[in-house]
Amino acid sequence: MKDQIIETIKQYDTIIIHRHVRPDPDAYGSQGGLAEILKASFPDKTIYTVGQEERSLQYLRRLDEISDDTYNGSLVIVTDTANQERICDQRYLSGDKLIKIDHHPNEDPYGDLVWVDTTSSSTSEMIYELYLYGQEKGLQMSDQAARLLYAGIVGDTGRFLYPSTNDRTFQYAGELIQYNFSRTEVYDGMYELPMNVVKLNGYVLQNFEMNENGVASMILPKELLATYDVRAADASLLVSALGSVQGIKAWAFFIEESDQIRVRLRSKGPVINGVAKKYKGGGHPLAAGASIYSWDEVPHVMKDIEEVCK
């Protein structure tokens, strides 16, 4: 499949790269890292990265704004996006051919070419693997590409703490840091938080609830977010804060947005992406997300998590 992807890339002059809505560092890292590799490898091609920008990730990359006509005769690649509903910018179907590159379970195998590897820690890791495979076929790495891929790997492994981290992850990260970029700047951009978000984190640590079975929850209605002047997207950055709590098995953040309540699920062992799927979401076995549309659904979600933990 890697060979087919590289040969397809060579056939197109215009390549447009998408990723998922509500992006994280791996979405930006895989999307931007692939773009920078292709720019370094094929300077005569025109490469775009598109989607709604996320303010907290602008330290990684700024995205392109392109017209609908740009898609005519183009190759579209979607990275780090399991299902079509989550692809940011629905023009992804307007190109000549579509490629999916992802590390989530392949429950929606869209695209003309599909490369999914659930053993990879991140899609950024897969993009680096694509580069390694394609070195003799003309692929070249750049400092900027290495920076983006490293950030994506660090983000999706929780600084190499998550179980998805393996020997290959450490090997690739070790090779990427040989390029010329500042790891300190990457970490600062990824983990420094504004004071208002830090104060909300204090509220989370003081007010989350956990039962005797190690199942925890945190409810963040929009009125509370307004009190701290925190966006829902920024509140989602705090979901990992409970991972260091002794005895915790799985937990859910319920973060109210204007039109829905985002459910962020995390686990230290029990597989919880089945719960997310039940509420029209998905994700990894230990990190997933979904949406509900009423606070009345919260007890049902928590009951499902409880059953999984049992």
Summary of the structure (lengths in Angstrom):
residues: 310
radius of gyration: 19.5
end to end distance: 39.6
largest distance: 60.7
contacts: 1041
relative contact order: 0.11
helix: 46%
strand: 18%
